Amino acid sequence: MAITRIDPGKRLSGAVVHGETVYLAGQVADKTKADIKGQTQEVLGKIDKLLAKAGTKKSNLLSVQIFLPDMRNFAAMNEVWEKWMDPTNPPARATIGAALATPELLVEIMAVAAK
């Protein structure tokens, strides 16, 4: 089966397609001055773009892992998440408290989707 790498960089690809499965790298905000809601919106927008480049969409998400360095941001992140996700096709999801690469990052989201 062919492997397609989307937005490959020095350390990682934004997404990798293998067969009918799309694997997204962890996505973080570029606008690190934004609050948790702003960063979450930006990250979900990046996910939408990567899914589109891979030929799929958020209703095809299979699994999502959300990393929060401060679990007190869980409710605010979920407000944005619930407005964005397809309520009729929710993915399996885990939210993990974890330190991220820099203190300015408030959320990182990693996902797997079907084509």
Backbone torsions as a table, in degrees:
resi	resn	phi	psi	omega
1	MET	NA	140.9	-179.9
2	ALA	-73.2	151.4	174.7
3	ILE	-118.1	128.4	177.9
4	THR	-115.6	128.3	179.2
5	ARG	-105.8	126.0	-178.1
6	ILE	-104.7	130.0	-178.7
7	ASP	52.4	54.7	179.0
8	PRO	-68.6	144.1	178.6
9	GLY	-131.3	-166.3	-177.9
10	LYS	-64.6	-40.6	-174.8
11	ARG	-108.2	-23.2	-174.3
12	LEU	-162.0	166.6	171.8
13	SER	-103.1	147.3	177.4
14	GLY	-62.0	-35.7	177.4
15	ALA	-154.6	155.2	175.7
16	VAL	-131.8	130.4	178.3
17	VAL	-108.2	127.6	176.0
18	HIS	-134.1	114.1	-175.4
19	GLY	64.2	-125.9	-178.7
20	GLU	-104.5	19.5	-178.6
21	THR	-119.1	138.1	180.0
22	VAL	-116.7	123.9	179.7
23	TYR	-109.0	119.5	178.4
24	LEU	-98.0	137.9	172.6
25	ALA	-69.6	160.9	175.2
26	GLY	-58.7	129.4	-178.5
27	GLN	-106.8	134.7	178.2
28	VAL	-127.6	163.4	-179.3
29	ALA	-75.7	147.3	170.5
30	ASP	-87.3	-31.0	-178.5
31	LYS	-89.2	80.8	-173.2
32	THR	-76.9	-5.2	175.5
33	LYS	-82.5	-14.2	-179.2
34	ALA	-70.4	157.0	175.9
35	ASP	-77.5	-177.1	-176.8
36	ILE	-59.6	-38.6	179.7
37	LYS	-66.5	-44.2	179.3
38	GLY	-64.0	-44.1	178.5
39	GLN	-64.8	-40.6	179.5
40	THR	-63.2	-43.6	178.1
41	GLN	-59.4	-44.3	179.9
42	GLU	-63.1	-45.1	-179.2
43	VAL	-62.7	-43.8	179.5
44	LEU	-64.8	-34.1	174.3
45	GLY	-63.6	-40.8	176.5
46	LYS	-63.0	-40.4	178.6
47	ILE	-63.3	-44.0	176.8
48	ASP	-55.3	-45.8	-178.2
49	LYS	-64.9	-44.4	179.0
50	LEU	-64.6	-42.0	177.9
51	LEU	-61.0	-42.0	178.9
52	ALA	-63.1	-43.3	178.2
53	LYS	-61.2	-31.0	-179.9
54	ALA	-85.6	-4.2	178.7
55	GLY	84.0	29.6	179.5
56	THR	-141.4	-168.8	-176.6
57	LYS	-152.8	171.4	-174.1
58	LYS	-63.8	-24.4	177.4
59	SER	-68.6	-12.8	177.9
60	ASN	-99.3	8.5	177.4
61	LEU	-62.7	135.5	178.0
62	LEU	-101.0	-44.8	-173.9
63	SER	-146.7	140.8	178.7
64	VAL	-136.6	137.2	172.5
65	GLN	-120.2	127.2	-179.8
66	ILE	-114.5	128.6	-179.5
67	PHE	-110.8	125.3	179.1
68	LEU	-125.1	122.4	176.1
69	PRO	-70.8	-22.7	179.4
70	ASP	-128.9	105.3	-176.7
71	MET	-66.1	-10.4	173.9
72	ARG	-66.7	-15.7	177.8
73	ASN	-87.2	1.2	-176.0
74	PHE	-56.0	-50.1	-177.0
75	ALA	-64.8	-43.5	-179.5
76	ALA	-66.8	-40.0	176.1
77	MET	-62.3	-43.3	-179.5
78	ASN	-62.9	-32.7	176.5
79	GLU	-57.1	-46.0	-179.7
80	VAL	-70.8	-45.4	179.9
81	TRP	-55.1	-47.9	-174.7
82	GLU	-67.4	-28.5	175.7
83	LYS	-74.9	-28.4	-175.3
84	TRP	-87.4	-46.0	-171.2
85	MET	-68.4	157.6	177.3
86	ASP	-79.1	109.3	-174.4
87	PRO	-65.6	-20.3	178.6
88	THR	-87.9	-10.4	-179.2
89	ASN	-135.6	59.5	-178.3
90	PRO	-70.8	140.0	177.2
91	PRO	-81.0	166.3	165.5
92	ALA	-65.6	142.6	-174.2
93	ARG	-148.3	145.3	171.7
94	ALA	-131.6	144.6	173.1
95	THR	-119.8	125.7	-172.0
96	ILE	-120.7	133.8	172.1
97	GLY	-80.7	119.4	-176.0
98	ALA	-155.9	145.0	173.4
99	ALA	-68.1	140.3	177.5
100	LEU	-105.7	178.8	-172.0
101	ALA	-58.9	-37.3	177.7
102	THR	-137.3	153.8	-178.0
103	PRO	-63.8	-21.0	-179.4
104	GLU	-73.3	-21.7	-179.8
105	LEU	-78.8	126.2	-176.3
106	LEU	-105.1	-14.2	-179.1
107	VAL	-158.2	144.7	171.2
108	GLU	-135.5	135.6	-178.4
109	ILE	-128.3	131.8	-179.4
110	MET	-121.7	142.0	-175.2
111	ALA	-146.8	159.0	172.7
112	VAL	-128.9	134.6	-179.3
113	ALA	-134.9	157.0	171.4
114	ALA	-88.8	151.3	174.5
115	LYS	-80.1	NA	NA
